[in-house]
Amino acid sequence: MALERFAANGFHGTSMEEIAEAASVTKPVLYQHFGSKSTLYLELLGTVGQELLREVTERAAAETDPYRRVLAGFRAYFLFVCERTSAFQLLFGGGARQADEFADAVRGLEASVATTIAAFIDADIDDDHRDLLGYAIVGLAEVTARLWVSRHEDDLSTSLNPVEAEVFAVRLADLVWAGLRALPGGENR
């Protein structure tokens, strides 16, 4: 309930009273579990961030074919956005990134995802190049997903369409794979 409230209204637009009411508990009970609204928000960021990272990593790691690995990573990412839109908005909406107290948590998640993706890149390139590509791939997915969500902001009461998730995954996988194949020592499809 806190996740949906924060995703819809941002950190500053959400009160602990609203969260307690939505959870059918009293505010003192909520504060027993979370010492402050910031603590609750940071815990949510960490939890959903790790869930996203785990889903992308597990799906990509399950594939041995390099193209299918890229596609699996994008599929996991866009399915997460489709099925867990509030979690995506919490992580990558403007609020968490803009607030100084939460920006480090979001940057840490981005770094974890980029590092994980970079480790999957099989090419004859140096570590800085590999890291840059990891961040670039994360950026492509994030910006595309933000555009997708923003197109449906008027009616997020219904889920995003999983068919669109698949279209985005395939299109970005094709784009990224074309670039990865062209790297020195990059694998052919």
N, C-alpha and C positions, 0 to 999 in steps of 0.2 A: 504494500500500500504506500509506503514511503517512497518507493521507487517511482511509482506512477505520479505521485504528487510532485516530487522533485523534477521529474522529466517534463511534466506539463507546465509547472509554474516557476521552475528554477529554485535555486537555494534560497535566495532572499524573498521570493514570493510564496514560500511555503513555511507554515508555522508548525511547531511541535504539537500544538493543540489540534491542528487539522489532521496531522499524522496519527495522533493518539485516538482521535474520534474515528478515523477511518479504520483503525486497527481494533476498535472496540475496547480500548484500555484507557486508563486515566493518564494524564500527563506525568504524574509522579512515577507511575509504573514504567513509562517510556524512559524517563530519566534514570531509573534504576539500571536499565540495560545499556543505555547510551548516555554518557555524562553530558553531552551537548549535541546540538543539531549538527555542528561541524563533524563530530565524531561519527554520528550516524551516516552523514553524507559520505565521508571518507571511507567508511566501511562498505557502503554500497558501491562506491567507485571501485574499490579493490575487489569485491566479490564478483561483480559483473565483468570487470576487466579480465580477471582470471578465467572466468567462464568462456569469454570470447577467445582468449589466447589458447585455452585448452582445446576448444572445438576446432579452431583453425589448425593448430599443430597436429592433433590426432588425425584429422581427415587428410591433411597433406602427407603426413608420415606414413599413412597406410598405403600410399601409392608408390610404386617403384618406377613407373614410366614418368620421365620428367614433365611432359606436357600435362599428363593426368594429375600429377602432383600440384601443378600450378592451378589447374581447373578445380581440383578438390579444395584447395585453400580458398579460392574465391567463392566457391559454392557454400562452404561453411560460413564465410563472412556474410554473404548476402542472405543466407537463410537465418542467421542470427538477427540481422537487421529486420527481416521480414517477420519473424516469429517473436522477437523481443525488441520491438521498436522503442519502447520506453527505456530499456536498458541502453540501447544505442544512443538515444537522445541524452540520457544522463551522462554518458561517456563523452560524446562528441558534439553535443549541443553547445551553444555559446557560453552557458553559465559556468560549467566546470573549467573550461579552458581560460575564461577571462578572470575568474577570481584567483588572486594570488595564492590563497591558501589551498586551492585544489589543482592549480596548474601543474605543479610538480607531480602529483599523482597521475594525471593524464599523460604528461610527458613520459613518465616512467612506463606506463602501459604501452605507449607508442614505441618507445625504445625496445621493450621486450618483444613486441610483435615484429618490429623491423629486424631485430637481431635473430629471431627465430626464422624469419623468411630468408634473411641473408645466408643463414647456415645451409639452406636447401639449394642455393645457387651453385651449380656445378660448372665452373668455367675457370679458365686460366687468367684470373684477375687478382689484384692485390686486395687486402682486407678493407682498405678505405673505399675502394670502388664497390666491393661487395656490400658494405654497410650502406653506402649511398643508394644503391639499387634497392636494398631492403626498405629504406625509408620512402623511396619513390613509389614502390609498389603499395605500401601502406597508404600513402597519400592519394594514389589513384582510387583505391577502394573507398577510402573515407569520403573524399569529395563527391564521388559518384553516389554513395549512399546518402549523404546529406542532401544532394539534389533530389534524389528519389523520395526521401521522406518529406522534403519541403513541398513537393508537388502534391502530396496527400495530406498536408497539415489541416486542411479544412475538414477532413473526415477520417481522423485516425482512430475513430471508434471501431472501425472495421480493420481487419488485418491487411497488410500489404499483400500483394499478389505474389505467390511463390513462382508463378510462371515468369514474372518480371525479374525475380531474383535469379532465376536460371539464365535468362537472357543477358543480364548484366554480368554474371559469372563467366559465361562463354565469351562475350565480347571482350572483357578485360583480360581473360586468360589468353585469348588469341593475340591481343595487342602485346601483352607482356612476353608471351612465348616467342613472338617474332623478334623482339629485342634480345631476349636471352639466347636464342639460337645464333644470333649474329655476333655474340661475344667471342673473343679468342678462346678456343677450346670448348665452346658451347656445344651441347649435344644436339644432334639432328632428330627431328620427329620421326 
